[in-house]
Amino acid sequence: MKTAVTDMFGIDVPILAFTHCRDVVAAVTKAGGLGVLGAVAHSQEQLEIDLAWIEAEVGGRPYGIDLIVPAKYAGDGEGGFTMDDIRQLIPAEHKAFVDDILRRYDVPPLPDDEAGLGRGVANSGTAAPFSANQADPLLEIALAHRPVLVVNALGPPPPHMIERVKQEGRLLAALAGKAQHAQRHVNAGVDLIIAQGAEAGGHTGEVGTMVLIPEIVDAVRSVPVVGAGGIGRGRQMAAAMALGAQGVWCGSVWLTTNEAETHPVVKQKFLAATSSDTVRSRSLTGKPARQLRTAWTDEWDNPDNPKPLGMPMQPILVAEAQARISRAAYKPGSGAEQLSNYFVGQIVGSMNVSKPAAQVVFDMVDEFIEAVQSLGRLLET
């Protein structure tokens, strides 16, 4: 299969796999696609370890890395607040609400050696998540390794990020939920546009993939586009490419693969979910992000309760709560099990069998070929 994207990266099939799991990155890359490691939650030490592992596993095959530096966030004029700064900005009402959720769902505290996790107690002066100060060291670590692609997942990459990536001879991509966003990325110097529709998991806009892809393709004719959002099967890949995309960017579909590090309780929820079981909510990151609907999202969507804070205050507010929920959710029927969730797109309704990540790639390619051949037969009649 030959497209502008396969030529760009020297890969066999135009499937880009966004994942937080290094095993999935390696599996997809070795299957002929391009694994892209989501590194926003990595410490500097863990990123060094994972990138070295990936490179040893894939040999000289290409892979990418995804960071998050949003265009707008609290403290962006100074590169982002520290954890101490954020704690001072969080209203007491919101802290009390989170504590009340945990009390009502009977979620126990963390063990003493994990207490304070996520609130920066041990590293109070460190950079807050989703900030330039937090992402820049990760970028430098990435550029000291061999990823062929660097992706900024929220808004246009900041100028210094573009300059550093270009200096090192790497390619740069950015996600876009509107045609004007894509044009802004291209003007900034981005090499690849990821047109992500509202069906996608994680941070999304409001325009559906079927409408969005051709709008962005038409808006940035000189730059290749890959389609994202509700894509996890070959027929959807064929549809995206029929709309003008040169490949696809898939994230959710890897969450139920054998290699995925998805929490086992959440994984079982995904396997049982339908495409109607997701919601766009600001309850985890402070920005609209599609995730599994659970008691957690329902609590934050209740108009009688406080509204989620902005980024990065919301993730700091809920980090310890999420750690407590994750730890306690292993108990069947517990309140923590009811609260547990994660980012996932509407493709979750098709993610009902766990299989190797490489098999997902092969199945997508086989179904893509069948879909294209079927369309070709229509032209022959």
C-alpha positions as CSV (number, residue, x, y, z in Angstrom):
1,M,0.0,0.0,0.0
2,K,1.5,3.3,-1.1
3,T,0.4,6.8,0.0
4,A,2.0,10.0,0.9
5,V,2.1,8.8,4.6
6,T,3.8,5.5,3.8
7,D,6.4,7.4,1.7
8,M,6.9,10.0,4.5
9,F,7.8,7.4,7.2
10,G,8.9,4.5,5.1
11,I,6.2,2.2,6.5
12,D,4.2,-0.6,4.8
13,V,0.7,0.5,5.8
14,P,-0.6,4.0,6.6
15,I,-1.8,3.1,10.1
16,L,-0.5,5.4,12.9
17,A,-1.2,4.0,16.4
18,F,-1.4,6.4,19.3
19,T,-0.9,4.5,22.6
20,H,0.6,5.0,26.1
21,C,1.9,1.4,26.0
22,R,5.4,0.8,24.7
23,D,4.5,-2.8,23.8
24,V,1.7,-1.6,21.5
25,V,4.1,0.9,19.9
26,A,6.6,-1.9,19.1
27,A,3.9,-4.3,17.9
28,V,2.3,-1.9,15.5
29,T,5.6,-0.7,14.1
30,K,6.8,-4.3,13.6
31,A,3.5,-5.1,11.9
32,G,4.2,-2.4,9.3
33,G,2.5,0.7,10.8
34,L,3.8,3.5,12.9
35,G,3.5,3.2,16.7
36,V,3.4,6.6,18.5
37,L,4.0,6.7,22.2
38,G,1.8,9.0,24.2
39,A,4.3,10.4,26.7
40,V,2.3,13.1,28.6
41,A,2.2,10.9,31.8
42,H,5.8,9.8,31.6
43,S,8.4,10.9,34.0
44,Q,11.7,11.9,32.5
45,E,13.3,8.7,33.8
46,Q,10.5,6.4,32.5
47,L,10.6,8.0,29.1
48,E,14.3,7.3,28.8
49,I,13.7,3.7,29.7
50,D,10.7,3.3,27.3
51,L,12.3,4.9,24.3
52,A,15.5,2.8,24.7
53,W,13.3,-0.3,25.0
54,I,11.2,0.5,21.9
55,E,14.3,1.1,19.8
56,A,15.9,-2.1,20.9
57,E,12.6,-3.9,20.1
58,V,11.9,-2.4,16.7
59,G,15.5,-2.2,15.4
60,G,15.7,0.5,12.8
61,R,12.0,0.6,12.1
62,P,10.3,4.0,12.6
63,Y,8.2,5.1,15.5
64,G,6.8,8.4,16.9
65,I,6.1,10.3,20.2
66,D,3.2,12.4,21.3
67,L,3.4,15.2,23.8
68,I,0.8,17.7,25.0
69,V,1.4,21.4,25.1
70,P,-2.0,23.1,24.8
71,A,-2.3,26.5,23.2
72,K,-4.0,27.9,26.3
73,Y,-3.7,26.8,29.9
74,A,-3.4,28.4,33.3
75,G,-0.1,30.1,33.7
76,D,0.9,29.7,30.0
77,G,2.5,33.2,30.0
78,E,5.2,31.8,32.3
79,G,5.3,28.4,30.7
80,G,3.0,26.9,33.3
81,F,2.5,27.0,37.0
82,T,4.2,24.7,39.5
83,M,2.3,22.2,41.5
84,D,2.4,24.6,44.5
85,D,0.8,27.3,42.3
86,I,-2.0,25.0,41.2
87,R,-2.9,23.9,44.7
88,Q,-3.4,27.5,45.7
89,L,-5.8,28.1,42.8
90,I,-8.0,25.1,43.4
91,P,-11.2,26.2,45.3
92,A,-12.0,24.6,48.6
93,E,-15.5,23.7,47.2
94,H,-14.0,21.5,44.5
95,K,-11.7,19.7,46.9
96,A,-14.7,19.1,49.2
97,F,-16.7,17.8,46.3
98,V,-14.0,15.3,45.3
99,D,-13.7,14.1,48.9
100,D,-17.5,13.7,49.0
101,I,-17.5,11.5,45.9
102,L,-14.9,9.2,47.4
103,R,-16.8,9.1,50.7
104,R,-20.1,8.3,49.1
105,Y,-18.7,5.5,46.9
106,D,-16.7,4.2,49.8
107,V,-13.3,4.5,48.1
108,P,-10.5,3.9,50.7
109,P,-7.5,6.1,51.1
110,L,-4.2,5.1,49.6
111,P,-1.6,3.3,51.7
112,D,0.7,5.6,53.7
113,D,3.6,5.1,51.3
114,E,1.4,6.4,48.4
115,A,-0.5,9.1,50.2
116,G,-0.5,12.4,48.4
117,L,0.0,10.8,45.0
118,G,-0.8,13.2,42.2
119,R,-0.8,16.4,44.4
120,G,2.8,17.1,44.1
121,V,3.6,16.6,47.8
122,A,7.0,15.1,47.1
123,N,7.8,17.4,44.2
124,S,5.9,20.5,45.1
125,G,8.0,22.8,43.0
126,T,7.9,20.8,39.8
127,A,6.0,21.8,36.7
128,A,2.3,21.1,36.5
129,P,1.1,18.7,33.8
130,F,0.0,19.9,30.4
131,S,2.5,22.8,30.4
132,A,5.5,23.8,28.4
133,N,7.7,23.5,31.5
134,Q,6.6,19.9,31.9
135,A,6.8,18.9,28.2
136,D,10.1,20.6,27.2
137,P,12.4,18.2,29.1
138,L,10.4,15.3,27.6
139,L,10.9,16.7,24.2
140,E,14.7,17.0,24.7
141,I,14.8,13.3,25.8
142,A,12.8,12.3,22.8
143,L,15.1,14.2,20.4
144,A,18.1,12.5,21.9
145,H,16.5,9.2,20.7
146,R,15.3,8.3,17.2
147,P,11.5,9.0,16.8
148,V,10.8,10.0,13.3
149,L,7.6,11.9,14.3
150,V,6.8,14.3,17.1
151,V,3.1,15.1,17.7
152,N,1.5,17.9,19.7
153,A,-1.9,16.7,20.7
154,L,-3.5,20.0,21.8
155,G,-3.4,23.0,19.5
156,P,-0.5,24.3,17.4
157,P,3.0,23.4,18.6
158,P,4.6,26.3,20.3
159,P,7.3,28.0,18.1
160,H,10.2,26.7,20.2
161,M,8.9,23.2,19.9
162,I,8.7,23.5,16.1
163,E,12.2,25.0,15.9
164,R,13.8,22.2,18.0
165,V,12.0,19.4,16.1
166,K,13.1,20.9,12.7
167,Q,16.7,21.4,13.9
168,E,16.9,17.7,14.6
169,G,15.4,16.8,11.2
170,R,12.3,15.1,12.6
171,L,8.7,15.5,11.2
172,L,6.0,17.3,13.2
173,A,2.3,16.6,13.4
174,A,-0.6,18.2,15.2
175,L,-4.3,17.3,15.7
176,A,-7.0,19.5,14.4
177,G,-10.8,19.5,15.0
178,K,-11.6,22.3,12.6
179,A,-10.3,23.4,9.2
180,Q,-9.1,26.7,10.6
181,H,-7.1,24.8,13.2
182,A,-5.4,22.7,10.5
183,Q,-4.6,25.9,8.5
184,R,-3.0,27.4,11.6
185,H,-0.9,24.3,12.1
186,V,0.3,24.4,8.5
187,N,1.2,28.1,8.7
188,A,3.2,27.2,11.8
189,G,5.3,24.6,9.9
190,V,3.6,21.3,10.7
191,D,4.4,18.4,8.3
192,L,1.3,16.3,8.9
193,I,-2.3,17.0,10.0
194,I,-4.3,14.6,12.1
195,A,-8.0,15.4,11.3
196,Q,-9.7,14.2,14.5
197,G,-13.5,14.0,14.5
198,A,-15.7,14.2,17.6
199,E,-16.1,10.4,17.7
200,A,-12.5,10.0,18.9
201,G,-11.4,9.2,22.4
202,G,-9.6,11.9,24.5
203,H,-9.6,15.6,23.6
204,T,-11.8,16.2,20.6
205,G,-13.8,19.0,19.0
206,E,-17.4,18.8,18.0
207,V,-17.3,18.1,14.2
208,G,-17.8,14.5,13.1
209,T,-15.1,12.7,11.2
210,M,-17.1,12.2,8.0
211,V,-17.5,16.0,7.7
212,L,-14.1,17.0,9.1
213,I,-11.7,15.0,6.9
214,P,-12.7,16.5,3.5
215,E,-12.9,20.0,5.0
216,I,-9.3,19.7,6.3
217,V,-8.0,18.0,3.1
218,D,-9.4,20.9,1.1
219,A,-8.0,23.5,3.5
220,V,-4.4,22.2,3.5
221,R,-3.9,20.7,0.1
222,S,-0.1,20.9,0.3
223,V,0.2,18.9,3.5
224,P,-0.8,15.2,4.0
225,V,-3.8,14.5,6.3
226,V,-4.6,11.4,8.3
227,G,-8.1,10.7,9.5
228,A,-8.9,10.0,13.2
229,G,-12.0,9.6,15.2
230,G,-14.2,6.4,15.1
231,I,-11.6,4.6,13.0
232,G,-10.6,1.1,14.1
233,R,-11.7,-1.2,11.2
234,G,-10.7,-1.5,7.6
235,R,-14.0,-0.2,6.2
236,Q,-13.6,2.9,8.3
237,M,-10.0,3.2,7.0
238,A,-11.3,2.9,3.5
239,A,-13.9,5.6,4.1
240,A,-11.3,8.0,5.6
241,M,-9.0,7.6,2.6
242,A,-12.0,8.0,0.2
243,L,-12.5,11.3,1.9
244,G,-9.0,12.3,1.0
245,A,-6.9,11.1,4.0
246,Q,-3.5,9.6,3.2
247,G,-3.8,7.2,6.2
248,V,-5.4,6.8,9.6
249,W,-4.6,7.7,13.2
250,C,-6.1,5.2,15.7
251,G,-6.0,5.3,19.5
252,S,-8.9,3.7,21.2
253,V,-8.7,0.4,19.4
254,W,-5.4,-0.6,21.0
255,L,-6.9,-0.3,24.6
256,T,-8.3,-3.8,24.5
257,T,-5.4,-5.5,22.8
258,N,-3.4,-8.2,24.6
259,E,-0.4,-5.9,25.0
260,A,-2.4,-2.9,26.4
261,E,-1.7,-1.8,30.0
262,T,-5.4,-0.8,30.4
263,H,-6.7,-1.3,33.9
264,P,-8.3,-4.8,33.8
265,V,-11.6,-3.5,35.2
266,V,-11.7,-0.7,32.6
267,K,-10.7,-3.1,29.9
268,Q,-13.7,-5.3,30.7
269,K,-16.0,-2.3,30.6
270,F,-14.6,-1.4,27.2
271,L,-15.1,-5.0,25.9
272,A,-18.8,-4.8,27.0
273,A,-19.5,-1.2,26.0
274,T,-21.5,0.0,23.0
275,S,-20.8,3.0,20.9
276,S,-23.4,4.9,22.9
277,D,-21.5,4.5,26.2
278,T,-19.1,7.4,25.9
279,V,-19.4,11.1,26.7
280,R,-17.3,14.2,26.2
281,S,-16.5,15.4,29.7
282,R,-14.0,17.9,31.3
283,S,-13.9,15.8,34.5
284,L,-10.4,14.4,34.0
285,T,-8.3,17.0,32.3
286,G,-10.3,20.2,32.3
287,K,-10.9,20.2,28.5
288,P,-13.6,18.2,26.7
289,A,-12.3,14.7,26.3
290,R,-14.4,11.7,25.2
291,Q,-14.3,8.9,27.7
292,L,-16.4,6.0,29.0
293,R,-19.5,7.2,30.8
294,T,-19.5,6.1,34.4
295,A,-20.6,7.3,37.8
296,W,-17.5,9.6,37.8
297,T,-18.6,11.5,34.7
298,D,-22.3,11.5,35.9
299,E,-21.2,13.2,39.1
300,W,-19.4,16.0,37.3
301,D,-22.2,16.4,34.7
302,N,-24.8,16.9,37.5
303,P,-25.7,20.6,37.3
304,D,-26.1,20.7,41.1
305,N,-22.4,19.9,41.6
306,P,-19.4,22.1,40.9
307,K,-18.2,22.4,37.3
308,P,-14.8,21.0,36.3
309,L,-11.9,23.4,36.6
310,G,-9.7,24.4,33.6
311,M,-6.4,22.7,32.6
312,P,-4.2,22.0,34.4
313,M,-6.1,22.6,37.6
314,Q,-8.6,19.8,37.1
315,P,-6.1,17.0,36.6
316,I,-4.2,18.1,39.7
317,L,-7.5,18.2,41.6
318,V,-8.5,14.7,40.7
319,A,-5.2,12.9,40.4
320,E,-5.1,11.4,43.9
321,A,-8.8,10.5,43.6
322,Q,-8.2,8.7,40.3
323,A,-5.2,6.8,41.9
324,R,-7.5,5.7,44.8
325,I,-10.2,4.7,42.4
326,S,-7.8,2.7,40.3
327,R,-6.4,0.9,43.3
328,A,-9.7,0.0,44.8
329,A,-11.6,-0.9,41.6
330,Y,-10.3,-4.5,41.6
331,K,-13.0,-5.3,44.2
332,P,-16.1,-6.5,42.2
333,G,-19.2,-4.5,42.9
334,S,-17.3,-1.7,44.7
335,G,-18.0,1.9,44.5
336,A,-14.6,2.4,42.9
337,E,-15.5,0.0,40.2
338,Q,-18.6,2.1,39.4
339,L,-16.4,5.3,39.2
340,S,-13.5,3.8,37.2
341,N,-13.2,5.0,33.6
342,Y,-10.8,6.1,30.9
343,F,-10.6,7.9,27.6
344,V,-12.1,6.0,24.7
345,G,-13.9,6.8,21.4
346,Q,-17.1,5.6,20.0
347,I,-15.3,2.8,18.2
348,V,-15.5,1.1,21.7
349,G,-18.7,-0.6,20.4
350,S,-16.5,-2.7,18.0
351,M,-13.8,-3.4,20.6
352,N,-15.4,-6.5,21.9
353,V,-12.6,-9.1,21.5
354,S,-9.1,-8.8,22.9
355,K,-6.4,-9.8,20.4
356,P,-2.7,-9.0,19.7
357,A,-2.1,-5.5,18.4
358,A,-0.4,-6.8,15.3
359,Q,-3.6,-8.8,14.5
360,V,-5.6,-5.6,14.7
361,V,-3.3,-4.1,12.0
362,F,-3.6,-7.2,9.8
363,D,-7.4,-7.3,10.2
364,M,-7.7,-3.7,9.4
365,V,-5.7,-4.1,6.2
366,D,-7.6,-7.2,5.1
367,E,-11.0,-5.5,5.6
368,F,-9.6,-2.3,3.9
369,I,-8.7,-4.4,0.8
370,E,-12.1,-6.1,0.8
371,A,-13.9,-2.7,1.0
372,V,-11.8,-1.2,-1.8
373,Q,-12.4,-4.2,-4.0
374,S,-16.1,-4.1,-3.3
375,L,-16.2,-0.5,-4.4
376,G,-14.2,-1.3,-7.5
377,R,-16.8,-4.0,-8.4
378,L,-19.5,-1.3,-8.2
379,L,-17.7,0.6,-11.0
380,E,-17.7,-2.5,-13.2
381,T,-21.4,-2.9,-13.2
